Amino acid sequence: MRSLEELLNSALDAHLARVGTWQNDDMRRISAWAAILATPTLIAGIYGLNFAHMPELSWTYGYPLAITVMVGAAALLHRTFRRNGWL
């Protein structure tokens, strides 16, 4: 009877460890996506402050450059997280 109880406790511990691993994987994915979305949000937020003396405002390609940087940063983060197994 005692060995059966120990076996049941071991199975329960193994299941709880597995659930904890699944939760860690989910949190890692959520954190990776949050970082990918936060980068363009930061850049867009700075552009949305409406400063009067931002040098990029007088450039012809200021906004296209900002959008390119946003997309490039998000793509770089996505690639990095994918390579590290977070996504």
Phi, psi and omega per residue, in radians:
M1 nan -0.707 -3.131
R2 -1.139 -0.694 3.139
S3 -1.177 -0.593 3.092
L4 -1.154 -0.688 3.100
E5 -1.148 -0.711 3.099
E6 -1.148 -0.674 3.101
L7 -1.121 -0.735 3.111
L8 -1.129 -0.734 3.094
N9 -1.114 -0.679 3.103
S10 -1.135 -0.728 3.118
A11 -1.129 -0.702 3.116
L12 -1.150 -0.736 3.103
D13 -1.094 -0.721 3.116
A14 -1.116 -0.719 3.118
H15 -1.136 -0.752 3.124
L16 -1.118 -0.644 3.083
A17 -1.130 -0.695 3.122
R18 -1.162 -0.727 3.098
V19 -1.089 -0.724 3.094
G20 -1.066 -0.673 3.102
T21 -1.153 -0.731 3.100
W22 -1.074 -0.737 3.139
Q23 -1.132 -0.685 3.096
N24 -1.105 -0.709 3.105
D25 -1.106 -0.733 3.120
D26 -1.116 -0.765 3.140
M27 -1.134 -0.620 3.106
R28 -1.120 -0.754 3.113
R29 -1.133 -0.770 3.130
I30 -1.081 -0.731 3.134
S31 -1.145 -0.685 3.115
A32 -1.108 -0.801 3.128
W33 -1.149 -0.623 3.103
A34 -1.116 -0.712 3.112
A35 -1.161 -0.688 3.127
I36 -1.118 -0.709 -3.125
L37 -1.380 -0.446 -3.115
A38 -1.263 -0.545 -3.098
T39 -1.116 -0.932 3.085
P40 -1.129 -0.545 3.109
T41 -1.113 -0.706 3.098
L42 -1.087 -0.826 -3.123
I43 -1.131 -0.766 3.120
A44 -1.139 -0.619 3.112
G45 -1.135 -0.682 3.101
I46 -1.157 -0.735 3.112
Y47 -1.185 -0.455 -3.121
G48 -1.430 -0.037 -3.124
L49 -1.335 -0.222 3.087
N50 1.009 0.856 3.005
F51 -1.170 2.569 3.139
A52 -1.434 -0.425 -3.014
H53 -2.073 0.769 3.052
M54 -1.545 2.135 -3.099
P55 -1.069 -0.484 -3.108
E56 -1.178 -0.372 -3.084
L57 -1.219 -0.482 -3.129
S58 -1.573 -0.164 3.118
W59 -1.371 2.551 3.084
T60 -1.159 -0.653 -3.060
Y61 -1.835 0.395 -3.103
G62 -1.092 -0.928 -3.127
Y63 -1.227 -0.746 3.055
P64 -1.044 -0.622 3.083
L65 -1.139 -0.722 3.122
A66 -1.104 -0.732 3.116
I67 -1.150 -0.690 3.093
T68 -1.096 -0.717 3.108
V69 -1.132 -0.713 3.108
M70 -1.058 -0.862 -3.122
V71 -1.142 -0.735 3.139
G72 -1.112 -0.751 3.131
A73 -1.133 -0.746 3.125
A74 -1.138 -0.707 3.128
A75 -1.156 -0.704 3.108
L76 -1.116 -0.759 3.097
L77 -1.115 -0.734 3.134
H78 -1.072 -0.785 3.130
R79 -1.109 -0.738 3.141
T80 -1.131 -0.795 3.130
F81 -1.158 -0.629 3.123
R82 -1.149 -0.740 3.138
R83 -1.152 -0.587 -3.125
N84 -1.470 -0.022 3.092
G85 1.437 0.305 3.131
W86 -1.479 -0.412 3.123
L87 -2.083 nan nan
